[in-house]
Amino acid sequence: MTSGPPAPAVPPGPAASAEVIRIGGWSRLSTCDWPGRLVTTVFCQGCPWRCGYCHNPGLLPARAPAAVSWDEVLGHLARRTGLLDGIVFSGGEPLLQRGLAQAVREARALGLQVGLHTGGAFPRRLARLLDGGLLDWVGFDVKAPPGRYERVTGVGHAAASAERSLRLLLSSGVPHQLRTTVDPSLLDPPAMADWTTGSPDWVRGPHSARRCARRSPSVPIRPRAAVRPGACGPGCVTLVADVSVKTGGSSEMESQGRPFTHDMVVVHRMFRREFHEAADRVRTAPEGGRAQVKRVAERLSLLLETLHHHHAGEDALLWPKLTERLPGQGDLWRRMEDQHEGLAERLARAAALLDRWSAVVNERDGAELVAVLEEVSRSVDAHFDEEEREVLPLVAGVVSPEEWAMVGEAARTAVPKSKLFTVLGMILKDADAQEREMIIGEMPLPPRVIWRAVGERNFRRRELRLRPDGKP
C-alpha cells in the first residue's frame, strides 16, 4: 500500500550498512506515503507474505541484494534537515529487518518524525517500537477479514499475527491509517466495505472509512522485475480509514468539539514582541541610512496592517457570536470592542506618522512616531492580557473549532500573499518546538515545503538586515 519505489539510483550491490537494514529502493522526496507530510521513503527488502496483488514484487525475496546502503540514506537525511518532515520505512515488510529499531533511532536523532508501513506480520517487533515511543505514524495494511487472510497472503498464521499487531496499534494512541486493497478476484467489495466501516470484533476505533481512487499500475522495484500475473487490476479499489491522535494539542481539543485557542496566544506573543521592538527600530534606523529606514518602515507597515486585520476578524466573526451566546458577559464584550476601537485609532495615527517619517526622516517626526508606538505597545499588552485571561476560556466553551478557524482564516486571507511568509516567520520566531509543529503542520503541503526550502532562510536574512547597522 505504498506509492511504489522508482528504479534504484545506484546499481544493486552489497550495501555498507546491510547489517542494519536491507533497502531494496527508496524515494528521496515523497508526498503520498504519509498523508500531509514530506518524507523520504525507504523500501525494505523482504516480506513473509505472498499477496497476489503485490505492487512491489521485487521486494519479496529477503536475501536479494541491497540497492542502497542505510549510510547513504542517513547522509541524505542529514543534508535535508529542516526540509523533510520525516522518514517512512516501507516495504516489503519493514518489521522483517532486525535492525529496524536502530535505523529508526538514528533517523529520530536527526530530528525527523518516523512513519511505518506494515501488515503486522511481526507483532512483538511492532510492540517494541510502539512501547519505545519510536513511531509517530503507522500505515497499517488490513489485508482481509480474519477468515480470508490465508487466501490473500498465502500464509496460514497471518491472520493471528495481523490481529495482534492491529490491537497493539489501536491501543497505542499512535496516529495511523488503516488501508485495505480490495481485489474483486479475492474479496467481495461490498462485504469488505461493510466489514471495514462496521467495526468488527478486532477492527475498532474512532475511524471512518472512505473509498479511495483506483490503484495505479504497479511500479517494479527493479527494471528486471515483472508484475505478477495476479497484480491488482481493473475494479481493484482501496478502502482507507485515518485516525489522527495527538495529545495536548489542537487535534485532541477539536476531537472534543472545542477550539484550540492557544494558537491565539502564540499570535499575541508575536504582536507583543514586535511592538516592544518597534520604537527602538525607529530610533536607530537613521544610522543605517535610507535603505534601513525603508526596511524598518516596511516591517512596521506590515505589523500595523496585520494587527488591524487580526482585530477586524474578531469584530466580524467572534464578538457577535459571544454576545449572542453569552449575554451575561455583555460588559466584557463591550470592553473588548472599546479596546479595539481605541487601538484602531492609535494604529491609524501610527500609520500616518510612519508614512511621513519614512518619506523625510527628521527627529521631530521620529520622536512623535516613537511615542505613538510605545503607546500602542502598552495598549496591546493590556488588551491581550485581559483577552487571554477572560475571553479565551469562555471561547473554548461556546465556539466550535470550525468557527474558531474562520477567525484565523479571515486574518490570513487579508495579508498580501507576498507577505505571508514574513508574517509566518514573525509568528514562529518565539514559538517553542510544539507550537512550531502545530503551526507548520496545519499548513498545506506546498507552502510548507517552500517555507522549509527557502522561505525560512529568506526570513532570517531579512531579520538580520533589520539590525541597526542594516547589515547581515
N, C-alpha and C positions, 0 to 999 in steps of 0.2 A: 504494500500500500504506500509506495513512495513515488516520487517523480521519476525515478529511474536514472541511474548514473550515465554520464556520457562515456565515450570510449576513453580509457586512461590516457593521461598526457605523456606518460613515460612507458617504455616497453615493459611488459611483465618480466619480473626477475626477482631475485632474493631481496627482501627488504631488510634494511638495517635494524628496524625495530620489530621484526616479525615475532619476537618473543613477547611483545606487549599485546598488540592486536594485529591480525592479518587483514589488510584492506584490499578489496577487490576493485575499488574505484572510488572516485569522490567528485563532489560538486563544490567548487570553491565558493560560489555565491548562489544561494537558493532562497526563493521567497515562498515556496509551496510545500516544504517539508515540515514546517512548524507554523501554523496559522498566525499571521501578524508579526512574524519575526524574520529578520535577515540572518541567515545562518550559513555555515559550511556544513555539508553533509558528507559523512564517510560511510561507505557501504562495506560492511564487514563480510569477510569471506566465510561461507559455510552455513548450512541450515539443516536441521534434522528432519524436517518435513518435506513432502513432495507434493505440494498443491498443484493440481493440473493446470491452473490458470496463471502460474507464477510469471511475474513480469520481469524478473531478473534471474533467469535460469543459469546464467554463467556464474552466479554466486553460490550455487548449491554445493559444489564439492568443497569440503572443508580444507583439503590439502592442496588446492590449486595455488599456483604462485601468486604472491602479493604483487599488486600493481604499483603501489606507492608505500613508502615507509611512514610510520607514525611520526618519526622525527621530522620528516618533510612537512607533514600536516601541521605539527606543532609550530614549525618555523613560519608557516603561512599564517596561522592564528595569531602569533606574536606580532607579525607585521600588520595585521588588520585590527589590532586592539583599538577600540573606540568606534570602529565602523560596524563590526559584526555584533549582533545581539547574543549569538551563542553558536553551539555546535549540536548537530543531531547525529547520533550513532544509529545507523540503519543497517539493512542487510538485504539478503540473508537474514540470519538471526543473530544480532549482536551479543546476546547473552551467551552464545556459544563460546565467545572469546574469554578465556580465563583471565586475561589481563585487562578486561574492560574497566574494572573499578580503578585501576592505576591510571588508565588513559583519561577517565572521567575526572579524577583528581587533578591531573596535570592540566586539563582544559580549564577547570574551575580556578586553578591557581593563576590563570591569566585574566581572571575577572569575567569569564564567559558563563552564561547560563547553559545548561545541558538538557537536551531532549533525547528521548529514546524511542525508536520504533521496535515493537516486539509483538510476537504472537503468544508469548507467555510459556515457551517450552521449558524454561528452567526457573521455576518459582523460587527456589532457595537463593539463587543469584539475584533475582529481582528483589527479593526481600532485603538482602544486604544493601543494595543500592538505595532502596526506599528508606530503610531504617537509618541509614547513614546520612540522610538528607542530601544525597548526591544528585538527585534528579529534580528538575524544575518543571518538566512536562513529559508526558508519555503518550505516544500514539499507539494504541493497542488494537491489533487485528483480531477481531472476534470472527473466527472462521465460519462458524455454523452453530445451529442449535446443538446441544451436547450429543444427541443421538446420531448426528451426521458428521461428527468430526473426523472419524476414521475414513469415511468416504471422500472427504475433501482433502485431508492431509496425507492419507496413505499410512498413517501410524496409529496403532491401536490405543495407546495410552495418552494420546494427545489431548483428549477432552479433559481428563483429570488434571493434567498439568496446567492447561489453559484456565480451567475453573479456579484452581488455587491461586494462580497468578492474578486473575481478574479480581478475586476477592481481596487480595492484598492491595491492589491498586485502588479499588473503590474505598477501602477503609483508610488509605494513607493520607487523604487530603491533598494529594498532588494533582494539579490541573492535568486533564487528559482528554483524549479524543478516542472514541470507540468507532472503528471502521469495519464494515463487512462487505466484501466483494460478493455480489450475488450473480453467479454464473447459472443461467437457466438450465444448463445441462446437469448441474449438481444440486441446485437449490431452487425451490419454488419462490419467486419474488414476493407474491402477496403474503405467503406464510412467513417469509423472512421478515417482512416489514412489520407484521403483527407481532412477531416474537421480539423484535428489537424495541418497539415502542410500548409493548405490553408489560415490560418489567417482569420477565420470567424469574424463576427462583434464584438464578445466580447472575442476572444482569440487572442490578438495581442502582438507583442513584437519581439525582435531580437533573437528568439529561433529557433532551428532546431530540428525537431522530429527525433527520431530513434526508431527502433523496438527492444525491449528487448527480452531476453530469456523467455521461457515459465515459468509461475509461478510455484513455488514449492508447494507441498501439504500443506494444512493448518496445523498449529501448534496450538492446542487448548490452551486457556489461563489457563484452569484448567483441571486436569485429567478427571473430570467427564463430561466436555463439549464435545458434539459431533459435528462433522462438519455438517453444514446444508445440506440438500439434494441438494440445488441449488448452492453449493460452486463451485468455478472455476474448470473446468475440462479440458480434452484434447482439444487442439485448442485455449485455452484461452491465450492471449498474453497481454503484457503491452507496451504501447507507452509512451516514455519519452522524455521530452524536458527540457534541462538545460539552465538556464540563470544565469551567474555569473556576478555580478555587484559590482565593488569596485571603490571608488573614491580616487584620489590622489595616485594611486599605479600602479603596473605593469599591472593589468587587464585593467584599463582604457586606459593606453598608448597603449597597444597591440591591443585593440579594434579599435584604430585609425590608426593601421598599423605602429606604431612607437615603437622602443625598449625602455624598461625602463632601462636607463643607470645608475640610482642611485645605482644599485647593485654593479657597479664597484667602486663607491666612498666608499661603505662600505668595500669592499675588500682592497682598498688602505689604508683605515684607519687602518686596521689590520697590514699591512706591515709597515706603518709609526711607529705605537706603538712598534711593535716587534723589529724593528731595532733601535729605540731610546733606548730600554731597553737592547739590545744585549751586548753593550760594558760593562755596569755595571755588567751584569751576568758573563762575563768572568773575570772581575776584582775580584769579590767576590767569585767565585766558589771554588778556592782552600781552602777557610776557611771551607768548608763543606766536605773536603776530596775527595777521588777518586769517591765515589758514586755521589757526587754533580757535579763533573766535567763531569762525564758520562751523567748525566741528562741534563746539560746545552749543552753539545756537541750534544746530540740527538735532542734537540729542535732547535738549530741553524742550524744543518744539514738539518732538515725538512724545516726550514724557507728559506734557500738558494735554496733548490730544488724547493720549491713551487713558489718562485718568478721567477725562471728560466722557469718553465712550464707556468706560467702566461704570461710571455713575449713571449714565443715560440708560444702560441696560437694566440696572436695578430699578430706576424710576419707572421704566415702561413695563417690566416683566416681574418684578419682585414685590415692590411695595403695594401695588393694588391687590395682589393675592393675599399678602399678610394682613392688610387692612380688612379684607373681607372675611378671612378665616379666623383671625384673632382680634376681633373688635375691642376686646378688653384691654389691648395693648396700644390703644389709639395714641396716647401721649408719646410713646416710644416711636411709633411710625412717623408722627408729625415732627418729632425732634430729628429723626434721621433725614427727613425730607428738607427741613430747615437747614441742617448742616450741609446738605448737598447744594442748596441754593447759595449759601454763603461761600462755599468753596468754588462754585461756578463763577461767582463774581470775581474772586481773587485770581482764578485761573485766567479769566478773560483779561484782567488787568496785567497779569504777568506776561501774557502772550503779546499784548500791545507794547509793553516796555521792552520785551525781548526783540521784537522787530526793530524798534528804534535804536536799541543798544547795538545790535549786530550790524546795522547799516552805517552808523557813525559812532564809533566807540569813544565815550568820554566818561570821566569819573562820576559826573552827576547822574547820568542815566544808569551807569553801572551800580552806583550806591542805591538808587531807588529800586532797581531790579532785585538786588540782593535782599533788601528789606522785605519786599513782597514775597520772594521765595522762602525766606525764613518764616514769614507769617503763614504761608501755605504749609510748610513743613510741620509747624506746630498744630495747625488745624487738622492736617491729615492724621497725625499721631493720635490726637484726642478723638477724632471721629472713628478711626479704626479700632482704637481701644474699646470704645463703647459698642461698636458693631460686633466685634469678636466676643465680647463678654455677654452682651444682652441679646443680640439678634440671632447669631448663628445657631445657638442651642435651640431657639424656637423654630428656625427654618427647618431643622432636621426632623421636626415632628409634624409639619403641615405641608411641606413642599415635596413633590415627588422627584426622583432622580432625573426624570425627563424634563421637568420644568426647571430644575436647577441647571441642567446642561444648557438649556436655551439661554439663560442669563449670560453664561460664559461665551456661548457661541455668538451672541449679539455683539459683545465687545470685540471678539476676534475678527469678525467679518468687517467691522468698521475700520480696522487697521489696514493701511495700504499694503498690498501683497509684498511690495519691495521692502517693507519694514518689519515683516512678521518675524524673520529670524533675529533681528535686533531685539525685538520685544521678548522673544523666547530666551535669548541669551541673558537679558536683564533679569528675567524671572528665575532662570536656573542658576544665576551667579551665586546666590546664597542658599540654594536648596541642598538638603542633605541627600545621601545616596538613595534612600527610599522615595523621597519626593521627586528626585530626578527620574527614577524608574517609572513612577506613576505618571508624570507629565509626558515624558517621551513615549512611554508605552501606549498612551491614548492617541498619539499622532498617527495619521495614516502612514503606511509604509513608505511611499515615495518621498515625502518631505523628511521623514525620519532618516532615510538613507542619505539624502542631500545634506541634512544638518550634520550628520556624523562625518561625512566625507569632506565637506568644505565649509558648511555654514558655521560650525563652532569655531573653526580655525580663523575664519574671517572676522567673526565677532571679537575674538580675543585680540586680533590685530587692531581693530578699531578701538578697543578698550585701552590698549597701550597708548594710542595716539591721543587719548583724552587726558593724558598726563599734562601737568603744567608746561613742560618744555615742548610738548607736541610731537615728541619723537618716540619711535617704538623701542 
